[in-house]
Amino acid sequence: MFNEVAWNKPTLWHQGLSSDKLNYMERAISITFFAGLTALCAQIAFAVPWTPVPYTFQTFAVLATGVYLRRNDAFVSGCVYVLAGAIGAPVFAEGGDMLFDSGKLIASGGYLISFPIASALVAEGLDRSRSAGIADFKAQITCWILAMIPVYIIGTAWLAESYGVGLSQAFEWGVEPFLIWDFAKILVMALVTTKLWSYSQPE
């Protein structure tokens, strides 16, 4: 099981977990693991008075999913996470266990349904580096940034709809307070993937 993963070389784990040589069982386990990691990180949350959206480590796990899994698997992992919450598993922030309330998407639903797209976009950048055999810094940074755009746009639009406020107010609640928070996570992860990780084939 997971013979493609060089467990003694952490800087190469991403190559093994994204390998096209993984069988369906190994891919299913990886997909489930990262969906679970997202659920776990969502519980590391704290509320603040200036926004109804809590700060969480959820997006960290969403980005990490894209870092380790290839694009399609990263997307599926995000979908598994969202689906788990939709059917009642307490996987969302602060133990949230529903995606819809009274037939309507919950206020944070816009962010949640964007997560699979974000993971897939990050994975695209990493896949390009792995294919090139070197850290493609431009591709990775582009994909890191692009990954957050659907999260912010869809999340903000639905936040405005849910609370009956304008887009500017929703932006102040759902984007402004998180820009530095999210940028810091992206910067740390991008530095790791471009400066520390290896893209040479494991021996």
N, C-alpha and C positions, 0 to 999 in steps of 0.2 A: 504494500500500500504506500503510495506517494514515493515511489522509487526515484522519481524525477527531481525530488526536492533534496538539495544538499544541506541537510539539517545542521551540519557542522560548519556551514558557511552562511551566516545570516544575511550577508550582503547579496547572496544569490537566491534567497528564498523566493523572491518575486518571480524569478525565471522559472522555477519549478512549479509554482502554483498557477502560473499562466501558461504553462506548456501545453501545446496541442497534443502531446502524447498522453495526457491524463485520460483515464477512462471515465465513463459516465458516473460511476460511484464516487470516484475521487473528486470530480467536478461538483457533484451534488453535495458532498461533505463540505467542500470549500465554500460553496454558495451559502449553505446553511450556517456555517461558522461565522461568516462575515455579516449575515443578517442578524445573528445572535449578538455579535459584537456591537452592532449599531443599536440594538435594543438595550444592551448593557450600558453603553455610553450615554444613551438618552436618559438614564436614571441619574446621571451625574448632572444635576440641574439646580439652578437657583434663580429665584424671582427677584426682580428689582422694581422699584416704584415708577420708573420713567417709561416702562413699556410692558404691555401685557404678554409679550413673548419672552419666555425664560431663556437664560443663557444655559447652553448644554454642551456636552462633548459629542453630541449626535453627529454634527457635520464632520468632526474629525474622523469618526468611523466611516462615514459615507465616502470621504476622500480616501481613506485607507483601503476601502474596498476596491476602488479604482486603481490604487497603487499596486495591489497584489494580484488581482484577477484580470484576465483579459476582458476586452470590452463587453462582449455579449454576456459573459458570466457575471460581470459586475452589475450590469443592468438587471439581470434576473435576480441577483441577490437583493438589490434594492426593492424589486417588486415583491419578493417573498416577505421582506420586512413590512412593507406597507400592507400587504394582504393579511399578514398575521394580526396586525392591529385592527384591520377592517372586520375580521371575524371574531374579535373580542379578546385577543391576547393582550396583556398589559405591557406592551412593548414601547409605547410612546412616552414622551417626557413626563416625568412624575407619575409613572404608572398608568398613563392614559390607555384606555382599552377600546376606543371606538374612533372610527374615521368619519362616521356620519352621526349627526344628532338631529332627530326629528326629520329625517330624510334629507338633511342638508349637510354638506361637507363642513367639518369643524373649522374653527377660525385658522388653525395652523395647518389645515389640510393642503393648502397651496404649496407650502414648503415641503410637506411630506411626499406628495405625488411628484415633486421635482427631483427628489433624491436619486431615483434610478438613472435619470438623465445625467445628473452631476457625476455619479460614479462612472458611467460609461464614457463621458468626456475625458475625465482624468485618465481612465484606462487607455483611451486612444493615444494620449501623449506618451504613456509608458510603453505601449505596444510599438510605437514608432522607434523609440530608443532601443528596445530589445531587438527589433528587426535590423536596425543599423549597427548594432553591436557596440554602440557608444551612447553616452547620455546626450540626447538631442535636446539641449537646453531650450532652444526656441520653441520647439513643439510642446515640450512639457509645460513651460510657463504659459504659453497660449492656451493650452487645454485646462490648466489650473484656473486661469481667470475665466475662461468661457464656462467652466463648470458651475460657477456661482451665479451667472447671469440668469438662467431659468429659475433658479431658486429664489432670487430676489424679485424677479418680474412676476412670476406666477404667485409666489408667496405674498407679495405686497398687494397685488390686485385682489386676491381673495380675502386678505385681511381687511382691506377697505370695504369690500362687499359685506363681510360678516359683521363688522362693527358699524356699518352705515356711515363711514367717514370718507373724506376725500383721499385721493391718492397721496397727496403731500403729507397728510397726517399719518397715513399708513406707512409711508416711507420713513417718517420720523420714528415710528414705533418699531418697524420691522427690518429696517436696513441700517440707518445711521448708527444706532448703538452697537451694531455687530460688525461694522466694517473693519475696525482695528482688530477685533477679536478673531474674525475669520482670516484677515490678512496675516496675522501672526501664525495661525495654524498652517496656512498655505506656505508661508515663507520657511518655516521649520521643516515641513515635509518635503518641499521642493529642494531645499539644501541637502537633505538626506539623500533623496533619490538622484540628484545630479552630481553631488560631490563625494558621497560615501559609497553608494552602491556600485557594483560591478555589472557590466553588461557583456563581458566576455563569457563564452560558453564554459560551464564547469567541466573540469576534467574527470 
